[in-house]
Amino acid sequence: MKNLSFYKRFSSSFGEYPSLSRFLVVFAVSGGGLVAYSEANNIQSGATIDELPEASSEKKRVVVLGTGWAGTSFLKNLKNPSYDVQVISPRNYFAFTPLLPSVTVGTVEARSVVEPIRNIVKKKNLNVNYWEAECYRIDAKNKKVYCRSSQEDKEEFVVDYDYLVIAMGARVNTFNTPGVEENCHYLKEVEDAQKIRRTVIDCFEKASLPTLSDDERKRILQFVVVGGGPTGVEFAAELHDFVSEDLVKLYPSVKDLVKITLLEATDHILNMFDKRITTFAEEKFHRDGIDLRTGAMVVKVSDKEISTKVIKTGEIATIPYGMAVWSTGIATRPVVMDFMKQIGQANRRVLATDEWLRVEGTNSIYALGDCATINQRKVMEDISAIFQKADKDNSGTLTVKEFQEALDDICDRYPQVKLYLNNKQMSSLVDLLKESKGDVAKESIELNVEEFKSALSEVDSQMKNLPATAQVAAQQGSYLADCFNRMEECTKNPEGPIRFRESGRHRFRPFRYKHLGQFAPLGGEQTAAQLPGDWVSIGHSSQWLWYSVYASKQVSWRTRSLVVSDWMRRFIFGRDSSQI
């Protein structure tokens, strides 16, 4: 009886306090999600965006275009209340894009990798508003952006700005290959992943019908992935696991007809990874029965066949397919291309910024993420100005002492200098100068301007563009937000390197990307990890590292608990094959 009485009191407590049941569910799913509960509770009890006070006329208006990695990172890290922030994007959520290949096969559900942008900005003690619309024109001269509503009425409006942050991402690059837009799937948005998932199931259902010939069944169950980069490789691996672990049990009559083909135009897949990872990935795909074709360039895509050309021989071959996924790179969006023409960058393929992420040719426009690239200034362009600044006594020669005094500013302004020294295994630029002067004591080294130019002539060869990855975009958003947070402080007390061509210092230190490593899931609970320090790990242990890193990188405790629960569900019940 005592036990029954305790049960009644326990049950009644849930009826009187509904939030207690929510706490129990989150705690059970996330394994100690008290923080998740408290954070969600704060969101619900906080003021809505519409309740925030109107921006005063003294506040500078910052317009943010895009809610991807760069834009969301900027919003999450912006803390200065002196700005009126307006977010404009046709997508009212942030998507954790590295998990999109998992969404295509149901390893993770689509809603588990998205966080509403309004939830993110609600937590800010700032005047932040969001409008669901698409920017179709940027007027840099008059500081206006022209937008079109994403609703059915497509209503257009104009927004003024003091500062503009372009974080619109990029579109898929088809390289003008005939038939790609009409017949191929992309894997760049959540909607793309959902469409692929439905198509995969449709192919198996259609191939199971009794009216089809064996040849037609083989064609329908031929899945072709174009592009051997991280996205294409991970999708091919996820699809193979989905077929071998789940679908063969549900469609036993067609299991022997399934074929997955991965096409790559270069000689190897995962070219940006260590060769050990590339070799392991190719060998594993061969063992798994994935048809890997390198050196094969797609020249045409019809509704039932893909035509490829072998680069070395020029031989043309055709591959029948039921579904094709195109994952070969990115290209600039039309609105950004139009903007580039306005500011004199029409001849460039990507919008160029300086090292502070400010668009070249403008004063108040910044660009982050995939839509832009940093145009790092070359040392040789400023070599005479650098020499003149370092030569404080105007003697016409540089001593070791003078050079060391300017060394930090040189390395801060031109990161390729440090990269060059590392590759040469030199501890400082003084070693480089000593090498150029021959066997001379370090203390007695003196260089004139021509000798200085000769010593640094090869430094610019180390310049490289940053990869178009989520990691780069997130770091750029965080950096720019920090600049905006300290704009007034750093205007009064600049902290950046010396202006070699002008007087004074730059307000901020230039952006520096810090590579934290990269992963390549290869299927079968095996992942390749390449971390800083030339540390490479391949296998099951790296898969668990991948799980922990990707769970920790989620933007909220809500998505973190959902993703972890999806992984647990997949381990227990397998992937869902419903057409939903």
Disulfide bonds with the S-S distance in Angstrom:
none
